[in-house]
Amino acid sequence: MEIKTKKSDSLNVELTITVAAADYADREKKKLNERRRTAEFKGFRKGMVPASLIKKVYGGECLADAVNDVLGEQIQKYIDDNKLNILGEPLTSEKQQEIEWVSGNDFTFVFDLGLSPEIKLDVVKEDTVNEYQVSVAAADKKSMAENLKKYYVEKKEEKTDEEIDKEVTERLKGQLKQEADWRLTKDIRDYFVKKAGVKLPEDFLKRWLFVANKGKVSQEDVEKEFTGFAEDFKWQLVRGFLMKQFGLKIEQKDITDAAEAFVTYQYAMYGMGNVPAEIIKDAVNNVLSDRRQVENLAEQVEDRKVLEKIRETITLKPVKITSAKFRELK
């Protein structure tokens, strides 16, 4: 076994591994023997098929499986021994030569590894982010008031101008508060991603996204969506770093509470506000049995915990702004 590395920069490593015949011979023999025990050929009793016939039929498959087993173990060992934090998965290099699968040969494989950037970041009181306080614009009030008047006329309900004005104001304040909260979250994320100066192995990640999605996306799709993906990925790295720095942890109760909130919200979306506790509990259990949903909930919990801690620590600068100006912000 021979392993060579070439580091083109701090985020990209080229790994060349030569697997010698001695490295895979025993494993290849074992796989052929396993095939012989289970193979069924007409005219031969099970387990008594000649080894030469087994090798002729299954030799290529057993050879490739044996070599790939050794290769996978050595790649993981290299990553573990060198304490590398890789992004995605190792990719076959574009420099890889075509493999001629002949038993007894040595095989050389070339892989590209994308490394996670080292993050150094402190969150301090001096970090300042705008917290927008958005006032309700007259134009917005007028438009909603007209729509509400039409709605109540159709419902045959009588509402005074004062009642409609109050309802409009409360609705708009609620909407604008949600928009301002979303904006604050975005600005905090952007601020600390920029402060951390996160760099990514972009070419590697574009290749990995294309390969990992197995034909679901085109190269053009990857290019088109990459900027958004990269910004979100940078925040994930920063968020993970801050979880450790703040000493935050995700407990099972956090996930369960998040699942219950998700389920309750889903029912509310369908106008079902007073769902019996047992039904909620069953729905929560269904969510918790789905690994992908649990992973999504864990991300949401991590996001909330980190953002709450940041907001407690930094300076939020109140900025008064009209709804029209607020929506012009980039």
Long-range contacts (C-beta under 8 A, 24 or more apart in sequence): 1-70, 1-74, 3-74, 3-78, 10-115, 10-117, 11-114, 11-115, 11-117, 11-199, 11-200, 11-201, 11-204, 12-112, 12-113, 12-114, 12-115, 12-201, 12-204, 13-84, 13-112, 13-113, 13-115, 14-93, 14-95, 14-110, 14-111, 14-112, 14-113, 15-75, 15-78, 15-90, 15-110, 15-111, 15-112, 15-113, 16-108, 16-109, 16-110, 16-111, 17-71, 17-74, 17-75, 17-108, 17-109, 17-111, 18-106, 18-107, 18-108, 18-109, 19-67, 19-70, 19-71, 19-74, 19-106, 19-107, 19-108, 19-109, 20-106, 21-103, 21-104, 21-105, 21-106, 23-70, 24-63, 24-66, 24-67, 24-69, 24-70, 27-66, 27-69, 27-70, 28-62, 28-63, 28-66, 28-67, 28-103, 30-66, 31-62, 31-65, 31-66, 32-58, 32-59, 32-62, 35-62, 59-103, 60-101, 63-101, 63-103, 64-101, 67-107, 71-109, 75-111, 79-113, 84-113, 84-115, 85-115, 85-116, 86-113, 86-114, 86-115, 86-116, 87-114, 87-115, 87-116, 87-200, 87-201, 87-204, 87-205, 87-208, 88-114, 88-204, 88-205, 88-208, 88-209, 88-212, 89-208, 89-212, 91-204, 91-207, 91-208, 91-211, 112-204, 112-207, 113-204, 114-200, 114-201, 114-204, 114-205, 114-208, 115-201, 116-237, 117-198, 117-199, 117-200, 117-237, 119-196, 119-198, 119-237, 119-238, 119-241, 120-196, 121-192, 121-195, 121-196, 121-238, 121-241, 121-242, 121-245, 123-192, 123-242, 123-245, 123-246, 123-309, 123-310, 123-313, 123-314, 124-313, 124-314, 125-313, 125-314, 125-315, 126-315, 127-191, 127-192, 127-195, 127-313, 127-314, 127-315, 128-314, 128-315, 128-316, 128-317, 129-184, 129-187, 129-188, 129-191, 129-314, 129-315, 129-316, 129-317, 130-184, 130-187, 130-316, 130-317, 130-319, 131-180, 131-184, 131-316, 131-317, 131-318, 131-319, 132-180, 132-183, 132-184, 132-319, 132-320, 132-321, 132-326, 132-329, 133-180, 133-318, 133-319, 133-320, 133-321, 134-176, 134-177, 134-179, 134-180, 134-321, 134-322, 134-323, 134-326, 135-320, 135-321, 135-322, 135-323, 136-169, 136-172, 136-173, 136-176, 136-323, 137-322, 137-323, 137-324, 139-324, 140-172, 140-323, 141-165, 141-168, 141-169, 141-172, 144-168, 144-171, 144-172, 172-323, 176-323, 176-326, 179-326, 180-326, 183-326, 183-329, 184-316, 185-307, 188-307, 188-310, 188-311, 188-314, 189-235, 189-238, 190-231, 192-235, 192-238, 192-242, 192-310, 193-231, 193-234, 193-235, 193-238, 196-234, 196-238, 196-241, 198-234, 198-237, 198-238, 200-230, 200-233, 200-234, 202-226, 202-230, 205-229, 205-230, 205-233, 236-299, 239-302, 239-303, 239-306, 240-302, 242-306, 242-309, 242-310, 243-302, 243-305, 243-306, 246-305, 246-306, 246-309, 248-302, 248-305, 248-306, 248-309, 250-298, 250-301, 250-302, 250-305, 254-301, 254-305, 255-288, 255-294, 255-297, 255-298, 255-301, 256-284, 256-288, 258-297, 258-300, 258-301, 259-284, 259-287, 259-288, 259-293, 259-294, 259-297, 260-284, 262-287, 262-297, 263-287
